[in-house]
């Protein structure tokens, strides 16, 4: 194991531990906004797909690239859908107009 690989694995493990600690401290009422935000941030995966598209040159690579692009797009769109549904819960409902007694 090279020192560079060992450093990369160490950083990965530490980021897992820190991420778990941060997420475990989030109250249940904030899980939906946190998840929708993190799904939207996963748009970075779309950038990774574009970078890989420049170097793929085999049929299997193209199939895997298509699958990766589809999953990345679903993840980003899902994040925005969840965010929209969450924000809709806080919108004011239109006021009902009660009919007057003589109009009934």
PEGIKA-V600690 format. One line per field, one symbol per residue. burial: + if it has 24 or more other C-alpha atoms within 12 Angstrom, else -. A space follows every 50 residues. Layout:
# PEGIKA-V600690
burial=???
This chain:
# PEGIKA-V600690
burial=-------------------------------+-++++-++-++-++--+- --------------+--++--++-++-+++-++----------------- ----
